[in-house]
Amino acid sequence: MGRWEPDARGRLGQAALELFAERGFDQTTAAEIAKRAGVTERTFFRHFADKREVLFSGSQMLHDFIVGAVTDAPPAVPPIEAVAEAVAAAGGHMQERRELVAQRQAVVEANPELRERELAKLSFLAAGLTDALRGRGVPDPAARLTAEAGMAVFRVAFETWIKDPVGNDLPQVVRASFAELRAVTSGQ
């Protein structure tokens, strides 16, 4: 290994995405990712428990951001609107990293085990939203229904955004998707 360079975690993430795209997730090892990033395998494991965590390491941050935004929304904001704005705000962060987010999603979509892990992470996020809504005084089952609906809208909006060749703004796609849900549920 050469001289120390900053941002080992970022370089590991980029190296992993490149290798996953070139060789596939299953054919790539942690040692290969470390080598491409210019660090030792030991350094890889200081940052990530395994190669899957390279793809899912931001899940807790996303969870905390969305749940925090719902928790901090003004009391007068209706529950579904609090969720919609929290998800749209999170979409703004993803928008800033569109290329990396798209690369990551391509890797996840190509691997059934990773798709399952993605669904588990979204379920964890829905549970966090449910708790945040309960904390705002929303009773069950409304809290859970609102959280689950919010996650369903997020998934549809995200998939629409990823597949969009024009590259529309993710927060706008999220807001438009929530508008569609409102229209369907109001009978308009």
Biotite code that builds the C-alpha atoms (Angstrom):
import biotite.structure as struc

atoms = struc.array([
    struc.Atom([0.000, 0.000, 0.000], chain_id="A", res_id=1, res_name="MET", atom_name="CA", element="C"),
    struc.Atom([1.134, 3.487, -0.748], chain_id="A", res_id=2, res_name="GLY", atom_name="CA", element="C"),
    struc.Atom([0.972, 6.632, 1.282], chain_id="A", res_id=3, res_name="ARG", atom_name="CA", element="C"),
    struc.Atom([-2.141, 7.317, 3.365], chain_id="A", res_id=4, res_name="TRP", atom_name="CA", element="C"),
    struc.Atom([-4.907, 9.121, 1.470], chain_id="A", res_id=5, res_name="GLU", atom_name="CA", element="C"),
    struc.Atom([-8.048, 10.672, 2.964], chain_id="A", res_id=6, res_name="PRO", atom_name="CA", element="C"),
    struc.Atom([-11.626, 9.390, 2.621], chain_id="A", res_id=7, res_name="ASP", atom_name="CA", element="C"),
    struc.Atom([-10.950, 5.666, 2.703], chain_id="A", res_id=8, res_name="ALA", atom_name="CA", element="C"),
    struc.Atom([-14.664, 4.998, 3.256], chain_id="A", res_id=9, res_name="ARG", atom_name="CA", element="C"),
    struc.Atom([-15.664, 6.990, 0.189], chain_id="A", res_id=10, res_name="GLY", atom_name="CA", element="C"),
    struc.Atom([-12.986, 5.356, -1.941], chain_id="A", res_id=11, res_name="ARG", atom_name="CA", element="C"),
    struc.Atom([-14.095, 1.924, -0.742], chain_id="A", res_id=12, res_name="LEU", atom_name="CA", element="C"),
    struc.Atom([-17.679, 2.713, -1.686], chain_id="A", res_id=13, res_name="GLY", atom_name="CA", element="C"),
    struc.Atom([-16.698, 3.914, -5.134], chain_id="A", res_id=14, res_name="GLN", atom_name="CA", element="C"),
    struc.Atom([-14.393, 0.929, -5.708], chain_id="A", res_id=15, res_name="ALA", atom_name="CA", element="C"),
    struc.Atom([-17.135, -1.463, -4.633], chain_id="A", res_id=16, res_name="ALA", atom_name="CA", element="C"),
    struc.Atom([-19.681, 0.060, -7.011], chain_id="A", res_id=17, res_name="LEU", atom_name="CA", element="C"),
    struc.Atom([-17.207, -0.098, -9.883], chain_id="A", res_id=18, res_name="GLU", atom_name="CA", element="C"),
    struc.Atom([-16.334, -3.731, -9.201], chain_id="A", res_id=19, res_name="LEU", atom_name="CA", element="C"),
    struc.Atom([-19.959, -4.756, -8.665], chain_id="A", res_id=20, res_name="PHE", atom_name="CA", element="C"),
    struc.Atom([-20.816, -3.202, -12.032], chain_id="A", res_id=21, res_name="ALA", atom_name="CA", element="C"),
    struc.Atom([-17.845, -4.819, -13.796], chain_id="A", res_id=22, res_name="GLU", atom_name="CA", element="C"),
    struc.Atom([-17.951, -8.299, -12.259], chain_id="A", res_id=23, res_name="ARG", atom_name="CA", element="C"),
    struc.Atom([-21.190, -8.619, -10.366], chain_id="A", res_id=24, res_name="GLY", atom_name="CA", element="C"),
    struc.Atom([-21.802, -8.534, -6.655], chain_id="A", res_id=25, res_name="PHE", atom_name="CA", element="C"),
    struc.Atom([-21.242, -12.240, -5.988], chain_id="A", res_id=26, res_name="ASP", atom_name="CA", element="C"),
    struc.Atom([-17.961, -12.344, -7.905], chain_id="A", res_id=27, res_name="GLN", atom_name="CA", element="C"),
    struc.Atom([-16.414, -9.421, -6.029], chain_id="A", res_id=28, res_name="THR", atom_name="CA", element="C"),
    struc.Atom([-14.519, -9.880, -2.758], chain_id="A", res_id=29, res_name="THR", atom_name="CA", element="C"),
    struc.Atom([-13.772, -7.461, 0.052], chain_id="A", res_id=30, res_name="ALA", atom_name="CA", element="C"),
    struc.Atom([-10.064, -7.926, -0.674], chain_id="A", res_id=31, res_name="ALA", atom_name="CA", element="C"),
    struc.Atom([-10.575, -6.833, -4.283], chain_id="A", res_id=32, res_name="GLU", atom_name="CA", element="C"),
    struc.Atom([-12.548, -3.793, -3.189], chain_id="A", res_id=33, res_name="ILE", atom_name="CA", element="C"),
    struc.Atom([-9.796, -2.831, -0.738], chain_id="A", res_id=34, res_name="ALA", atom_name="CA", element="C"),
    struc.Atom([-7.110, -3.259, -3.384], chain_id="A", res_id=35, res_name="LYS", atom_name="CA", element="C"),
    struc.Atom([-9.014, -1.095, -5.894], chain_id="A", res_id=36, res_name="ARG", atom_name="CA", element="C"),
    struc.Atom([-9.484, 1.582, -3.221], chain_id="A", res_id=37, res_name="ALA", atom_name="CA", element="C"),
    struc.Atom([-5.791, 1.498, -2.330], chain_id="A", res_id=38, res_name="GLY", atom_name="CA", element="C"),
    struc.Atom([-6.281, 0.310, 1.250], chain_id="A", res_id=39, res_name="VAL", atom_name="CA", element="C"),
    struc.Atom([-5.763, -2.911, 3.157], chain_id="A", res_id=40, res_name="THR", atom_name="CA", element="C"),
    struc.Atom([-8.473, -5.498, 3.639], chain_id="A", res_id=41, res_name="GLU", atom_name="CA", element="C"),
    struc.Atom([-8.271, -4.718, 7.344], chain_id="A", res_id=42, res_name="ARG", atom_name="CA", element="C"),
    struc.Atom([-9.175, -1.099, 6.561], chain_id="A", res_id=43, res_name="THR", atom_name="CA", element="C"),
    struc.Atom([-12.174, -2.338, 4.581], chain_id="A", res_id=44, res_name="PHE", atom_name="CA", element="C"),
    struc.Atom([-13.442, -4.227, 7.627], chain_id="A", res_id=45, res_name="PHE", atom_name="CA", element="C"),
    struc.Atom([-12.890, -1.214, 9.879], chain_id="A", res_id=46, res_name="ARG", atom_name="CA", element="C"),
    struc.Atom([-15.448, 0.619, 7.754], chain_id="A", res_id=47, res_name="HIS", atom_name="CA", element="C"),
    struc.Atom([-17.844, -2.149, 6.730], chain_id="A", res_id=48, res_name="PHE", atom_name="CA", element="C"),
    struc.Atom([-18.920, -5.439, 8.327], chain_id="A", res_id=49, res_name="ALA", atom_name="CA", element="C"),
    struc.Atom([-19.143, -7.071, 4.897], chain_id="A", res_id=50, res_name="ASP", atom_name="CA", element="C"),
    struc.Atom([-19.466, -6.145, 1.236], chain_id="A", res_id=51, res_name="LYS", atom_name="CA", element="C"),
    struc.Atom([-23.265, -5.842, 1.497], chain_id="A", res_id=52, res_name="ARG", atom_name="CA", element="C"),
    struc.Atom([-22.858, -3.052, 4.014], chain_id="A", res_id=53, res_name="GLU", atom_name="CA", element="C"),
    struc.Atom([-21.116, -0.945, 1.382], chain_id="A", res_id=54, res_name="VAL", atom_name="CA", element="C"),
    struc.Atom([-24.517, -0.762, -0.309], chain_id="A", res_id=55, res_name="LEU", atom_name="CA", element="C"),
    struc.Atom([-26.599, -0.348, 2.846], chain_id="A", res_id=56, res_name="PHE", atom_name="CA", element="C"),
    struc.Atom([-24.389, 1.749, 5.087], chain_id="A", res_id=57, res_name="SER", atom_name="CA", element="C"),
    struc.Atom([-26.523, 4.856, 4.548], chain_id="A", res_id=58, res_name="GLY", atom_name="CA", element="C"),
    struc.Atom([-29.745, 3.177, 5.663], chain_id="A", res_id=59, res_name="SER", atom_name="CA", element="C"),
    struc.Atom([-29.515, 4.299, 9.282], chain_id="A", res_id=60, res_name="GLN", atom_name="CA", element="C"),
    struc.Atom([-28.808, 7.868, 8.209], chain_id="A", res_id=61, res_name="MET", atom_name="CA", element="C"),
    struc.Atom([-31.834, 7.809, 5.861], chain_id="A", res_id=62, res_name="LEU", atom_name="CA", element="C"),
    struc.Atom([-33.973, 6.357, 8.655], chain_id="A", res_id=63, res_name="HIS", atom_name="CA", element="C"),
    struc.Atom([-32.847, 8.990, 11.147], chain_id="A", res_id=64, res_name="ASP", atom_name="CA", element="C"),
    struc.Atom([-33.360, 11.823, 8.655], chain_id="A", res_id=65, res_name="PHE", atom_name="CA", element="C"),
    struc.Atom([-36.895, 10.832, 7.632], chain_id="A", res_id=66, res_name="ILE", atom_name="CA", element="C"),
    struc.Atom([-38.042, 9.889, 11.135], chain_id="A", res_id=67, res_name="VAL", atom_name="CA", element="C"),
    struc.Atom([-36.525, 13.094, 12.524], chain_id="A", res_id=68, res_name="GLY", atom_name="CA", element="C"),
    struc.Atom([-38.272, 15.195, 9.896], chain_id="A", res_id=69, res_name="ALA", atom_name="CA", element="C"),
    struc.Atom([-41.645, 13.645, 10.757], chain_id="A", res_id=70, res_name="VAL", atom_name="CA", element="C"),
    struc.Atom([-41.003, 14.063, 14.476], chain_id="A", res_id=71, res_name="THR", atom_name="CA", element="C"),
    struc.Atom([-40.023, 17.719, 13.980], chain_id="A", res_id=72, res_name="ASP", atom_name="CA", element="C"),
    struc.Atom([-42.910, 18.627, 11.645], chain_id="A", res_id=73, res_name="ALA", atom_name="CA", element="C"),
    struc.Atom([-45.266, 21.254, 13.108], chain_id="A", res_id=74, res_name="PRO", atom_name="CA", element="C"),
    struc.Atom([-48.171, 19.678, 15.033], chain_id="A", res_id=75, res_name="PRO", atom_name="CA", element="C"),
    struc.Atom([-50.752, 21.172, 12.647], chain_id="A", res_id=76, res_name="ALA", atom_name="CA", element="C"),
    struc.Atom([-49.299, 19.317, 9.656], chain_id="A", res_id=77, res_name="VAL", atom_name="CA", element="C"),
    struc.Atom([-51.446, 16.258, 8.818], chain_id="A", res_id=78, res_name="PRO", atom_name="CA", element="C"),
    struc.Atom([-49.602, 12.934, 9.244], chain_id="A", res_id=79, res_name="PRO", atom_name="CA", element="C"),
    struc.Atom([-49.463, 11.997, 5.553], chain_id="A", res_id=80, res_name="ILE", atom_name="CA", element="C"),
    struc.Atom([-48.186, 15.488, 4.700], chain_id="A", res_id=81, res_name="GLU", atom_name="CA", element="C"),
    struc.Atom([-45.450, 15.205, 7.330], chain_id="A", res_id=82, res_name="ALA", atom_name="CA", element="C"),
    struc.Atom([-44.373, 11.881, 5.800], chain_id="A", res_id=83, res_name="VAL", atom_name="CA", element="C"),
    struc.Atom([-44.589, 13.275, 2.252], chain_id="A", res_id=84, res_name="ALA", atom_name="CA", element="C"),
    struc.Atom([-42.360, 16.241, 3.045], chain_id="A", res_id=85, res_name="GLU", atom_name="CA", element="C"),
    struc.Atom([-39.885, 14.118, 4.988], chain_id="A", res_id=86, res_name="ALA", atom_name="CA", element="C"),
    struc.Atom([-39.570, 11.676, 2.084], chain_id="A", res_id=87, res_name="VAL", atom_name="CA", element="C"),
    struc.Atom([-39.293, 14.527, -0.443], chain_id="A", res_id=88, res_name="ALA", atom_name="CA", element="C"),
    struc.Atom([-36.535, 16.140, 1.625], chain_id="A", res_id=89, res_name="ALA", atom_name="CA", element="C"),
    struc.Atom([-34.658, 12.830, 1.757], chain_id="A", res_id=90, res_name="ALA", atom_name="CA", element="C"),
    struc.Atom([-35.117, 12.628, -2.004], chain_id="A", res_id=91, res_name="GLY", atom_name="CA", element="C"),
    struc.Atom([-33.295, 15.944, -2.292], chain_id="A", res_id=92, res_name="GLY", atom_name="CA", element="C"),
    struc.Atom([-30.218, 14.368, -0.728], chain_id="A", res_id=93, res_name="HIS", atom_name="CA", element="C"),
    struc.Atom([-30.449, 11.440, -3.127], chain_id="A", res_id=94, res_name="MET", atom_name="CA", element="C"),
    struc.Atom([-30.882, 13.813, -6.046], chain_id="A", res_id=95, res_name="GLN", atom_name="CA", element="C"),
    struc.Atom([-27.504, 15.366, -5.275], chain_id="A", res_id=96, res_name="GLU", atom_name="CA", element="C"),
    struc.Atom([-25.882, 11.933, -5.725], chain_id="A", res_id=97, res_name="ARG", atom_name="CA", element="C"),
    struc.Atom([-28.048, 10.632, -8.563], chain_id="A", res_id=98, res_name="ARG", atom_name="CA", element="C"),
    struc.Atom([-25.292, 8.771, -10.416], chain_id="A", res_id=99, res_name="GLU", atom_name="CA", element="C"),
    struc.Atom([-24.098, 6.907, -7.309], chain_id="A", res_id=100, res_name="LEU", atom_name="CA", element="C"),
    struc.Atom([-27.654, 6.159, -6.221], chain_id="A", res_id=101, res_name="VAL", atom_name="CA", element="C"),
    struc.Atom([-28.437, 4.759, -9.687], chain_id="A", res_id=102, res_name="ALA", atom_name="CA", element="C"),
    struc.Atom([-25.287, 2.610, -9.660], chain_id="A", res_id=103, res_name="GLN", atom_name="CA", element="C"),
    struc.Atom([-26.160, 1.269, -6.232], chain_id="A", res_id=104, res_name="ARG", atom_name="CA", element="C"),
    struc.Atom([-29.719, 0.498, -7.275], chain_id="A", res_id=105, res_name="GLN", atom_name="CA", element="C"),
    struc.Atom([-28.554, -1.385, -10.377], chain_id="A", res_id=106, res_name="ALA", atom_name="CA", element="C"),
    struc.Atom([-26.416, -3.639, -8.161], chain_id="A", res_id=107, res_name="VAL", atom_name="CA", element="C"),
    struc.Atom([-29.291, -4.217, -5.733], chain_id="A", res_id=108, res_name="VAL", atom_name="CA", element="C"),
    struc.Atom([-31.754, -4.990, -8.523], chain_id="A", res_id=109, res_name="GLU", atom_name="CA", element="C"),
    struc.Atom([-29.385, -7.546, -10.050], chain_id="A", res_id=110, res_name="ALA", atom_name="CA", element="C"),
    struc.Atom([-29.184, -9.637, -6.867], chain_id="A", res_id=111, res_name="ASN", atom_name="CA", element="C"),
    struc.Atom([-32.193, -11.288, -5.151], chain_id="A", res_id=112, res_name="PRO", atom_name="CA", element="C"),
    struc.Atom([-30.430, -11.375, -1.754], chain_id="A", res_id=113, res_name="GLU", atom_name="CA", element="C"),
    struc.Atom([-29.791, -7.637, -1.958], chain_id="A", res_id=114, res_name="LEU", atom_name="CA", element="C"),
    struc.Atom([-33.369, -6.912, -3.042], chain_id="A", res_id=115, res_name="ARG", atom_name="CA", element="C"),
    struc.Atom([-34.546, -8.801, 0.033], chain_id="A", res_id=116, res_name="GLU", atom_name="CA", element="C"),
    struc.Atom([-32.182, -6.805, 2.226], chain_id="A", res_id=117, res_name="ARG", atom_name="CA", element="C"),
    struc.Atom([-33.473, -3.581, 0.658], chain_id="A", res_id=118, res_name="GLU", atom_name="CA", element="C"),
    struc.Atom([-37.043, -4.555, 1.537], chain_id="A", res_id=119, res_name="LEU", atom_name="CA", element="C"),
    struc.Atom([-35.981, -5.314, 5.112], chain_id="A", res_id=120, res_name="ALA", atom_name="CA", element="C"),
    struc.Atom([-34.366, -1.878, 5.390], chain_id="A", res_id=121, res_name="LYS", atom_name="CA", element="C"),
    struc.Atom([-37.539, -0.226, 4.052], chain_id="A", res_id=122, res_name="LEU", atom_name="CA", element="C"),
    struc.Atom([-39.585, -2.208, 6.570], chain_id="A", res_id=123, res_name="SER", atom_name="CA", element="C"),
    struc.Atom([-37.317, -0.917, 9.338], chain_id="A", res_id=124, res_name="PHE", atom_name="CA", element="C"),
    struc.Atom([-37.896, 2.617, 8.045], chain_id="A", res_id=125, res_name="LEU", atom_name="CA", element="C"),
    struc.Atom([-41.679, 2.082, 7.998], chain_id="A", res_id=126, res_name="ALA", atom_name="CA", element="C"),
    struc.Atom([-41.515, 0.894, 11.622], chain_id="A", res_id=127, res_name="ALA", atom_name="CA", element="C"),
    struc.Atom([-39.564, 4.016, 12.564], chain_id="A", res_id=128, res_name="GLY", atom_name="CA", element="C"),
    struc.Atom([-42.119, 6.210, 10.814], chain_id="A", res_id=129, res_name="LEU", atom_name="CA", element="C"),
    struc.Atom([-44.931, 4.400, 12.588], chain_id="A", res_id=130, res_name="THR", atom_name="CA", element="C"),
    struc.Atom([-43.299, 5.131, 15.947], chain_id="A", res_id=131, res_name="ASP", atom_name="CA", element="C"),
    struc.Atom([-42.723, 8.779, 14.994], chain_id="A", res_id=132, res_name="ALA", atom_name="CA", element="C"),
    struc.Atom([-46.363, 9.166, 14.003], chain_id="A", res_id=133, res_name="LEU", atom_name="CA", element="C"),
    struc.Atom([-47.494, 7.556, 17.249], chain_id="A", res_id=134, res_name="ARG", atom_name="CA", element="C"),
    struc.Atom([-45.278, 10.073, 19.032], chain_id="A", res_id=135, res_name="GLY", atom_name="CA", element="C"),
    struc.Atom([-47.200, 12.821, 17.223], chain_id="A", res_id=136, res_name="ARG", atom_name="CA", element="C"),
    struc.Atom([-50.441, 11.397, 18.646], chain_id="A", res_id=137, res_name="GLY", atom_name="CA", element="C"),
    struc.Atom([-51.578, 9.428, 15.599], chain_id="A", res_id=138, res_name="VAL", atom_name="CA", element="C"),
    struc.Atom([-53.387, 6.314, 16.865], chain_id="A", res_id=139, res_name="PRO", atom_name="CA", element="C"),
    struc.Atom([-53.104, 2.814, 15.430], chain_id="A", res_id=140, res_name="ASP", atom_name="CA", element="C"),
    struc.Atom([-53.885, 1.611, 12.852], chain_id="A", res_id=141, res_name="PRO", atom_name="CA", element="C"),
    struc.Atom([-53.698, 5.069, 11.243], chain_id="A", res_id=142, res_name="ALA", atom_name="CA", element="C"),
    struc.Atom([-50.025, 5.500, 12.217], chain_id="A", res_id=143, res_name="ALA", atom_name="CA", element="C"),
    struc.Atom([-49.014, 2.234, 10.605], chain_id="A", res_id=144, res_name="ARG", atom_name="CA", element="C"),
    struc.Atom([-51.192, 2.756, 7.529], chain_id="A", res_id=145, res_name="LEU", atom_name="CA", element="C"),
    struc.Atom([-49.721, 6.217, 7.008], chain_id="A", res_id=146, res_name="THR", atom_name="CA", element="C"),
    struc.Atom([-46.152, 4.970, 7.404], chain_id="A", res_id=147, res_name="ALA", atom_name="CA", element="C"),
    struc.Atom([-46.670, 1.994, 5.089], chain_id="A", res_id=148, res_name="GLU", atom_name="CA", element="C"),
    struc.Atom([-48.416, 4.167, 2.493], chain_id="A", res_id=149, res_name="ALA", atom_name="CA", element="C"),
    struc.Atom([-45.548, 6.642, 2.694], chain_id="A", res_id=150, res_name="GLY", atom_name="CA", element="C"),
    struc.Atom([-43.004, 3.890, 2.066], chain_id="A", res_id=151, res_name="MET", atom_name="CA", element="C"),
    struc.Atom([-45.052, 2.530, -0.843], chain_id="A", res_id=152, res_name="ALA", atom_name="CA", element="C"),
    struc.Atom([-45.171, 5.983, -2.414], chain_id="A", res_id=153, res_name="VAL", atom_name="CA", element="C"),
    struc.Atom([-41.443, 6.403, -1.840], chain_id="A", res_id=154, res_name="PHE", atom_name="CA", element="C"),
    struc.Atom([-40.688, 3.084, -3.569], chain_id="A", res_id=155, res_name="ARG", atom_name="CA", element="C"),
    struc.Atom([-42.855, 3.943, -6.581], chain_id="A", res_id=156, res_name="VAL", atom_name="CA", element="C"),
    struc.Atom([-41.401, 7.453, -6.844], chain_id="A", res_id=157, res_name="ALA", atom_name="CA", element="C"),
    struc.Atom([-37.848, 6.178, -6.474], chain_id="A", res_id=158, res_name="PHE", atom_name="CA", element="C"),
    struc.Atom([-38.314, 3.511, -9.160], chain_id="A", res_id=159, res_name="GLU", atom_name="CA", element="C"),
    struc.Atom([-39.890, 6.081, -11.476], chain_id="A", res_id=160, res_name="THR", atom_name="CA", element="C"),
    struc.Atom([-36.992, 8.471, -10.902], chain_id="A", res_id=161, res_name="TRP", atom_name="CA", element="C"),
    struc.Atom([-34.294, 5.818, -11.405], chain_id="A", res_id=162, res_name="ILE", atom_name="CA", element="C"),
    struc.Atom([-35.838, 4.702, -14.720], chain_id="A", res_id=163, res_name="LYS", atom_name="CA", element="C"),
    struc.Atom([-36.423, 8.254, -15.985], chain_id="A", res_id=164, res_name="ASP", atom_name="CA", element="C"),
    struc.Atom([-33.947, 9.055, -18.778], chain_id="A", res_id=165, res_name="PRO", atom_name="CA", element="C"),
    struc.Atom([-34.659, 12.790, -18.445], chain_id="A", res_id=166, res_name="VAL", atom_name="CA", element="C"),
    struc.Atom([-33.564, 12.810, -14.814], chain_id="A", res_id=167, res_name="GLY", atom_name="CA", element="C"),
    struc.Atom([-36.487, 14.639, -13.249], chain_id="A", res_id=168, res_name="ASN", atom_name="CA", element="C"),
    struc.Atom([-36.032, 15.996, -9.734], chain_id="A", res_id=169, res_name="ASP", atom_name="CA", element="C"),
    struc.Atom([-36.679, 13.256, -7.142], chain_id="A", res_id=170, res_name="LEU", atom_name="CA", element="C"),
    struc.Atom([-38.424, 15.543, -4.618], chain_id="A", res_id=171, res_name="PRO", atom_name="CA", element="C"),
    struc.Atom([-40.828, 16.595, -7.406], chain_id="A", res_id=172, res_name="GLN", atom_name="CA", element="C"),
    struc.Atom([-41.433, 12.960, -8.360], chain_id="A", res_id=173, res_name="VAL", atom_name="CA", element="C"),
    struc.Atom([-42.112, 12.145, -4.692], chain_id="A", res_id=174, res_name="VAL", atom_name="CA", element="C"),
    struc.Atom([-44.576, 15.035, -4.349], chain_id="A", res_id=175, res_name="ARG", atom_name="CA", element="C"),
    struc.Atom([-46.313, 14.074, -7.622], chain_id="A", res_id=176, res_name="ALA", atom_name="CA", element="C"),
    struc.Atom([-46.594, 10.466, -6.406], chain_id="A", res_id=177, res_name="SER", atom_name="CA", element="C"),
    struc.Atom([-48.162, 11.587, -3.130], chain_id="A", res_id=178, res_name="PHE", atom_name="CA", element="C"),
    struc.Atom([-50.575, 13.739, -5.174], chain_id="A", res_id=179, res_name="ALA", atom_name="CA", element="C"),
    struc.Atom([-51.520, 10.618, -7.152], chain_id="A", res_id=180, res_name="GLU", atom_name="CA", element="C"),
    struc.Atom([-52.193, 8.760, -3.905], chain_id="A", res_id=181, res_name="LEU", atom_name="CA", element="C"),
    struc.Atom([-54.376, 11.615, -2.653], chain_id="A", res_id=182, res_name="ARG", atom_name="CA", element="C"),
    struc.Atom([-56.319, 11.643, -5.940], chain_id="A", res_id=183, res_name="ALA", atom_name="CA", element="C"),
    struc.Atom([-56.901, 7.892, -5.832], chain_id="A", res_id=184, res_name="VAL", atom_name="CA", element="C"),
    struc.Atom([-58.004, 7.884, -2.200], chain_id="A", res_id=185, res_name="THR", atom_name="CA", element="C"),
    struc.Atom([-60.291, 10.903, -2.589], chain_id="A", res_id=186, res_name="SER", atom_name="CA", element="C"),
    struc.Atom([-62.043, 9.398, -5.616], chain_id="A", res_id=187, res_name="GLY", atom_name="CA", element="C"),
    struc.Atom([-61.100, 12.218, -7.995], chain_id="A", res_id=188, res_name="GLN", atom_name="CA", element="C"),
])
